[in-house]
Amino acid sequence: MYRYIISRILLVFPTLIGAAALVFLLMRLVPGDICLVRLGSGGTSFTQAALTACHAEIGIDRPWIVQFLDFLWGLARLDFGKSMWSGKPVVVEIATRFPISLEVALMATVIAVALAIPLGTISALKQNSWIDLVVRTFSIAGLATPSFWLGIVSILIVLDFTQAVFGHPWMPPIDYVPIWQDPIRNLSIVLLPALTIGYRYSAVSMRMTRSAMLEVLREDYIRTARAKGLVRRLIINRHALKNALLPVVTVIGIEFAFLIGGLVVTEQVFNLNGIGRLMVLSVQNQDYTLTQALVMVVVTIAVLSNLIVDLFYAWLDPRISLA
Amino acid sequence: MTLEVSPAPAAAAVLVDERGRTPRGLWRITRTFFRRQPVAAVGLVLVLIFGLAGIFADWLAPYSPTANDFAAMTEPPSWAHWLGTDQLGRDLLSRILYGARTAFIVGLTSSIIGGLLGLVIGVGSAYFGGQIDLWLQRVIDIVIAFPAIIMALAIVSIFGTGVQNVILAITIPGIPRCARIVRSSALAIREVPYVDAARALGYGHTRIILNHMVPNVMGPFLVVITAFVGQAILAEAALSYLGLGVQEPVPAWGLMLQGGAEEYASTAPWIAVFPGLAIMLTVFGINLFGDALRDVLDPKLRDR
């Protein structure tokens, strides 16, 4: 058991270093030069000396291997350096945009769970009924709907609705305020994006809940519980759902790590200044340090949530550690 | 030891009518298929509608997908323009028909290439095991944990936008996901006695892999690549919407939602609604079909 845990934890490092190497290489293969963009963006002409000075300033005149080792050393000390584009510390750049993305992601998760678990359970209990059919169609449609389109359509609906009800169209505000400062304004910014992401997210978890429930409901201990005359609600809540939720929690955990992919487009639709948009901007600006840091943050979240899921499983199911 | 992955008997069972007969003739096969697999049939019909629309867009489209008509900008749906026109006076129906072509080209190409490479890597990794498997799995871990959007962004920035590079940007992150699923099925097959028997008979690796391993992972493989087609169409739409995918003047659904669609959404909602519906219905059809395919190919799931 301990051997499994230790080897599983040690496996995290090669993945992180590999991801670091991959982003480092990818960024340097992208043609272009951030210094040309920085110096030329004002429309002024510049000298070769200025360009060389700029290269030296941000350190991209050094050999790749030196730059890479420097990047790794920075990672080890949790020092991401300064953004090559804005000159501000990368940590500051990310920290100012992280709250809104995190809030959307968390709220999307809450919405997904609130939809998925009841609907998935009902669907399993009423297998092959019309309710099952409706729930399954709803979830397959969730997987098929592009989240950005859902975003556009939901804005459209809000506009038309407010036009009809209040006589003038209303658009959600775009400048973020934390929920503790102005909850209503905060929610009016975050709710729609969270709904559009949450719907898709719920589709995956709903399908998982349904199939896990169906599997558990066929177990002997459910039959035993029924035979001893236990109330149906107790059987479902205490015996079935509790056991069926394990794979669902796994899916929710893994999907959470990949929410960032959904955030990039959704933030674009809703004009949110989160880390999804920052990611696109930083790649387009050739901002090596910022892109590398963002990728490492996302990869670390993904790798850690996988690790937690794996360890959680090993703890619950002792057979795994033997494999 | 799971041997249920073998698709042959299960696939045959799909097309047996109520009296246990296997139907003959296209009409009867179709009728039995619709009766036995109504969900898959609905999916297949949706996929066929959009697939045929893409193939025959040249004949079906009433207008050129790129022709501007400044006398008919943002016109609502009418007899002249069934789905209306966009902000440049282009006929939306024609653009959606041609967009289907782009979507299917990207979806099918990337899923076939990505799926086949994933199959080779997955089966190879499971078959050879040991160090090869260990290293391949680490590489797969890295690529799966890596944000696909960054990879796609980088690929598009390196090679430029356009259909081919979009395919590349979608295929590469898809390979390890496919390889992982194929590998897990192939691991079970590897332990089956007939693989040992084949090895004892002195068959070469290629022969064992192609004749004994690959046919037995076909079930999960087909399910994975079907899902891949839908994912690829969604990814293409997202990339094109972000301006990183297919570029004007090529008609593509994601591109149709960019720019104009948001700007004119309140006055001309049809510009935003119809291309999205096309994406949704196509992927919906593919998913329905894929779900039914999974139920058929995986007998363990059939009762669920």
Interface residues (C-beta under 8 A of the other chain):
Chain A: L11 P14 T15 G18 A19 L22 V23 L26 M27 L29 V30 P31 G32 Q127 I140 A141 L143 A144 T145 P146 F148 W149 L150 I152 V153 I155 L156 L159 D160 P169 S211 L214 E215 A257 I260 G261 V264 V265 Q268 V269 M279 V280 V283 Q284 T291 L294 V295 V298 V299 A302 V303 N306
Chain B: R138 V139 D141 I142 V143 I144 A145 F146 P147 A148 I149 I150 M151 L153 A154 S157 I158 G230 L234 A237 A238 Y241 L242 G254 L257 A261 E262 A265 S266 P269 A272 V273 P275 G276 I279 M280 L281 T282 V283 F284 I286 N287 L288 D291 L301 R304
